[in-house]
Amino acid sequence: MASPTLGKVAVVTGASSGIGKATSITLSKAGYRVVLVARREAELNATAQECPSETLVTPGDVTDEVFAAKVFEEAVKKFGRVDILFNNAGISLPAVPIEDIPVQDFRRVIDVNLTSAFIFTREAFKVFKTQTPRGGRIINNGSIAAYAPRPMAVAYTTSKHAITGLTKSISLDGRNFDIACTQIDIGNAQTQMVADHGPTGQLQPNGQNVVEGSIDVQHVADAILHIANLPLNVTVLFMNIMATTMPFQAPKGKYPRSLEEGDFSEFRIADLPPRADRFVYPSMYSMGATMVLTKVRENDELDIHNTFVLS
């Protein structure tokens, strides 16, 4: 029996390395024909060499709308249609205070991480709406940073929060045209971006560097393949895949194993910012939740009755 993916076409940005390369190869092995997009032509050709199915190598700047239109034009000309768009291209900046970030660097991160996703999505919509059979699937590479930022990562965090808005809008605007959309939030896949943190690990909110857990990038590629293979009447709006031991951001101190335990006996007022009456932080226990700890006395105690969760 023929594979249901045989002959389907996927456009992958950032396909020259990391998650994009692994996903391109995985899709190709599953029978997808893959359009490989990135700046570095030599690296794209190397990815193509590892793809057993037919590929189209399209080197260029993902922030260039003329280039994006050309990618889809060439894809349709060569393969007849497009079924999947994986908006994966992304960059980050070194961890520096916000006052030291040049505006051109901030804009570059927004352009690569967000504007390129919009541009490629716009071109995908044009194809998805008019081809027969109609429709297609868009998968956006989000991040844990879409809801739990790292310290001194304002540009990257801003771009990934915006990807969430883009994903929701795409899902709403596309559903009447058989266009599905997913945001996959990836935590510490073993890519060059993670390796760049070096042997000392990643900066934590308490100012220390910690070597965090990480996962083989193949697990991410396999998850994307699963989503890509779903019928268009099924969607995974948001998905998180991460190392089990990867920490979420939180202030210093020891915390209960669950919100229900409510044991903050070892959480000290000294752990709160100076003169703070309350401290809000992304919860380690519930995706998208926020804990608010209310300071009531200066004697190293918290009013647990005034501790609550914002969903």
C-alpha positions in Angstrom: 0.0 0.0 0.0 1.4 3.4 -1.0 2.3 5.8 1.8 -0.2 8.6 2.3 2.7 11.1 2.3 4.2 9.9 -1.0 4.3 12.9 -3.4 3.4 15.5 -0.8 5.5 18.6 -0.8 7.1 20.4 2.2 8.8 23.8 2.3 11.3 24.1 5.2 13.1 27.3 6.1 16.3 27.2 8.0 17.0 23.8 6.3 20.8 24.1 6.3 21.3 22.9 9.9 19.8 21.9 13.2 16.1 21.3 13.5 15.5 22.4 9.9 18.0 19.9 8.5 16.8 17.0 10.7 13.2 17.7 9.8 13.9 18.0 6.1 15.7 14.6 6.1 13.0 13.0 8.2 10.2 14.3 5.9 12.1 13.1 2.9 12.6 9.6 4.3 8.8 9.5 4.8 8.2 10.3 1.2 7.8 14.1 1.1 9.5 16.1 -1.6 11.2 18.9 0.2 11.9 22.5 -0.8 15.1 23.5 1.2 15.4 27.2 2.1 18.3 29.0 3.9 21.0 31.5 3.2 23.9 29.0 2.8 23.8 27.2 -0.5 26.6 24.7 0.3 24.9 23.6 3.5 21.6 23.3 1.7 23.2 21.1 -0.9 24.6 19.0 1.9 21.1 18.6 3.4 19.8 17.6 0.0 22.5 14.9 -0.3 21.0 13.2 2.8 17.4 13.4 1.5 16.4 10.2 -0.4 13.4 11.9 -2.1 13.4 14.7 -4.7 14.4 18.1 -3.4 14.5 21.7 -4.5 17.4 23.8 -3.2 16.5 27.5 -2.9 19.2 29.6 -1.2 18.3 33.2 -0.2 17.2 35.6 2.4 14.0 34.5 4.2 13.2 38.1 5.1 13.0 39.1 1.4 9.4 38.9 0.3 10.4 38.7 -3.4 12.5 35.7 -2.6 9.7 34.1 -0.6 7.3 34.5 -3.6 9.9 32.9 -5.8 10.3 29.9 -3.5 6.6 29.0 -3.8 6.5 29.8 -7.5 9.4 27.4 -8.1 8.0 24.8 -5.8 4.6 24.8 -7.6 6.4 24.8 -11.0 8.5 21.8 -10.1 6.1 19.7 -7.9 2.7 21.0 -8.7 1.6 22.0 -5.2 2.7 22.6 -1.6 1.3 20.7 1.4 3.5 21.7 4.3 5.3 24.9 5.4 7.7 24.7 8.3 8.6 28.2 9.4 11.8 27.3 11.2 14.4 30.0 10.4 15.5 31.8 13.5 18.4 33.6 15.2 19.2 34.9 18.7 21.5 37.5 20.3 24.1 37.1 23.0 22.8 37.5 26.5 23.3 41.2 27.2 21.2 43.9 29.1 18.5 45.5 27.1 20.2 48.9 27.3 23.2 47.4 25.4 21.2 46.1 22.4 21.5 48.1 19.2 18.1 48.7 17.6 19.3 47.2 14.3 20.2 43.9 16.1 16.7 43.8 17.7 15.1 44.5 14.3 17.2 41.7 12.7 15.9 39.1 15.2 12.3 40.2 14.6 12.8 40.1 10.9 14.3 36.6 10.8 12.2 35.0 13.5 8.8 36.8 12.9 8.7 38.7 9.6 10.0 35.8 7.6 7.3 33.6 9.1 4.6 36.1 8.1 6.1 36.4 4.5 6.3 32.7 3.9 2.8 32.2 5.5 1.3 34.8 3.2 2.8 33.0 0.1 1.6 29.6 1.4 -1.9 30.9 1.9 -2.0 32.0 -1.8 -1.0 28.5 -2.9 -3.1 26.6 -0.3 -6.3 28.5 -1.2 -6.0 27.9 -5.0 -4.6 24.5 -5.4 -6.6 21.3 -5.9 -7.1 19.6 -3.5 -7.3 22.8 -1.5 -5.5 23.4 1.8 -2.3 22.8 3.6 -0.5 22.9 7.0 1.8 25.5 8.5 4.1 24.6 11.4 5.7 27.4 13.2 8.9 26.9 15.3 8.0 28.6 18.6 10.0 28.2 21.8 9.7 27.8 25.5 10.6 31.5 25.3 7.1 32.1 23.9 5.8 32.0 27.5 8.8 31.7 29.9 11.6 34.1 28.9 15.3 33.6 29.7 17.2 36.5 31.3 18.7 39.1 28.9 16.9 37.7 25.8 14.4 40.4 25.1 14.6 40.3 21.3 14.3 36.5 21.0 11.5 36.4 23.6 9.6 39.2 21.9 9.8 37.4 18.6 8.6 34.1 20.0 5.7 35.7 21.8 4.7 37.2 18.5 4.8 33.8 16.8 2.1 32.7 19.2 -0.1 35.6 17.9 0.7 34.7 14.3 -0.2 31.0 15.0 -3.6 31.9 16.5 -4.4 34.3 13.6 -3.4 31.7 11.0 -5.5 29.0 12.6 -8.5 31.3 12.7 -8.2 32.7 9.2 -7.2 29.5 7.6 -9.7 27.0 8.9 -12.4 27.8 6.3 -9.9 27.0 3.6 -8.6 23.7 5.0 -5.5 25.4 6.3 -4.3 24.1 9.7 -1.5 25.6 11.8 0.6 24.4 14.7 3.2 26.1 16.9 5.8 23.6 18.2 7.6 25.0 21.3 11.0 23.3 21.5 13.2 23.3 24.6 16.9 22.5 24.4 17.2 20.4 21.3 20.8 19.7 20.6 21.5 22.3 18.0 24.3 24.8 17.4 22.2 27.5 19.2 22.3 25.4 22.4 25.9 24.4 21.9 26.9 28.1 21.7 26.1 28.4 25.4 29.3 26.5 26.0 30.4 24.1 28.8 29.3 26.5 31.5 25.6 26.2 30.4 22.9 28.8 30.2 22.2 31.9 32.3 19.5 31.5 35.0 17.4 34.2 36.6 19.6 34.0 39.8 22.6 35.1 37.7 24.2 31.6 37.7 25.0 29.5 34.7 23.6 25.9 34.7 24.2 23.1 32.2 20.7 22.1 31.4 19.2 18.9 30.0 18.9 18.6 26.2 17.3 16.2 23.7 18.4 14.7 20.4 17.0 16.9 17.6 15.6 13.7 15.9 12.8 13.6 18.5 11.7 17.1 17.3 11.9 16.0 13.7 9.8 12.9 14.5 7.2 15.1 16.2 6.9 17.4 13.3 6.5 14.5 10.9 3.6 13.2 13.0 1.9 16.6 12.8 2.6 16.9 9.1 0.9 13.5 8.5 -2.3 14.4 10.2 -5.4 14.9 8.0 -6.3 18.6 7.5 -9.5 18.2 9.6 -7.2 17.5 12.6 -4.9 20.1 14.2 -2.4 20.4 17.0 -2.6 24.1 17.8 0.3 24.1 20.3 2.8 21.4 21.2 5.7 21.4 23.6 8.7 19.1 23.3 11.6 19.6 25.6 14.2 17.9 27.8 12.5 16.5 30.9 15.0 18.2 33.2 15.0 21.6 31.5 14.1 24.2 34.1 11.4 26.8 33.7 12.3 30.3 34.9 11.6 31.0 38.6 13.1 33.0 41.5 15.7 31.5 43.8 14.5 29.2 46.6 13.0 25.8 47.0 9.5 25.1 45.8 6.8 22.5 46.4 6.5 19.6 44.0 3.0 20.7 43.1 0.7 23.7 43.6 -1.6 21.5 45.6 1.0 20.8 48.2 1.2 24.5 49.0 4.3 24.1 51.2 6.3 27.3 50.9 8.1 26.9 54.3 11.5 27.1 52.7 10.6 30.0 50.4 12.2 33.1 52.0 11.2 36.8 51.8 14.9 37.4 51.1 14.3 35.6 47.8 11.9 38.4 46.6 13.2 41.6 45.0 14.0 44.4 47.4 10.9 46.3 48.6 8.6 44.1 46.5 5.1 43.7 47.9 4.4 41.0 45.4 6.4 39.0 42.9 5.0 37.5 39.7 6.8 34.8 37.9 6.0 32.1 35.3 5.0 28.9 37.1 7.2 25.8 36.9 4.1 23.7 37.3 1.6 24.7 34.8 2.1 25.8 31.2 1.0 29.4 30.8 0.2 29.9 34.5 1.6 32.5 36.7 2.0 32.5 40.5 1.6 35.6 42.5 3.3 35.5 45.9 2.1 38.3 48.2 4.5 39.7 50.8 2.7 40.7 54.1 5.3 41.1 56.7 9.0 41.9 57.0 9.7 38.8 59.2 10.6 36.3 56.5 7.0 35.0 55.9 4.5 35.0 53.0 0.8 35.1 53.3 0.0 31.7 51.6 -3.7 32.6 51.6 -2.9 35.4 49.3 -1.0 33.2 46.9 -2.9 32.5 43.7 -2.6 31.4 40.2 -3.4 33.3 37.1 -4.2 31.1 34.1 
